[in-house]
Amino acid sequence: MDVLVIHLVNALLYASVLFLIAGGLSLIYGVMRIVNMAHGNLYAFGAYVTAWAIGSVAGGAPTVLLLVLLPVGALAAAVLGAVLEPTLLRPFYRRAEEYQLLVTFGLLMILEDLLRFIWGPYPLSASEVFENFGSLTIGDSLYPTYNFLVIGVGIVAAIFLWGVIYKTRFGVVLRATSQNMRMASALGVNVNRVYIQAFTLGCFMAGLGGAIIVPGQSAVLGMGIDAVVLAFIVVVVGGLGSLEGALVGALIVGVVREAGITWFPEIELAVLYLIAAIVLLVRPAGLFGRP
């Protein structure tokens, strides 16, 4: 029973991080209709910035200060997104999707090299936060307390996004722009401002995913590509452009991934692709997506 509880908590841990990445990806697509291939490296950028910020003050710094520095990576990713959207992506909105895929894939490569240029090829760690939280006992096993903070952040982020999208005027404007950009513009909505806000929020979520995971695992080159592969599986299962789909897809992928790592690690990723393929055969738009 104790082992089952640990596996369940691990699945929620994976799902929380995946929701932050995939939720931001779905938000950007839902509003702007852009499949952002560079999204994974915005996650990696958030992880690197947070690891660097915490590493700069580590060594006797109080835990409260380290926790305050955790969101720095998310804010840095949001600022980067606010710069990239009007300068690099906006000129391609009226072009075919192939151009958008190529430019965001090129951005993925550029960001990977930028991370290497700034922080070098070696991993960065923020393990001080992880260690300061200690462990708690589940049955006969010790489990890191910090992992519960990650799960809590994922739950709060899901509630916050639901509130923003469905309970605020900004959410109404976002949904109106996503459904009919021309009509929203005719009614006086500043579409360009909505786009930059949506892209910045999506980048913030990706950066937050990297920021909260880096105390438990080092920031390394290539982590963004691994993350975006899993994020695309999540949005394919849940439905691209649907936040509800991102949440359900993250839970499904989190549970399957934990089971795969535990019982069949050799084919763990293949099983995830198989689930995505089955969902596409049954519902081509995903579980919550619209054709």
Beta strands, then each sheet from edge to edge (+ up, - down):
strand 1: 135-138
strand 2: 141-144
sheet 1: 1+ 2-
end
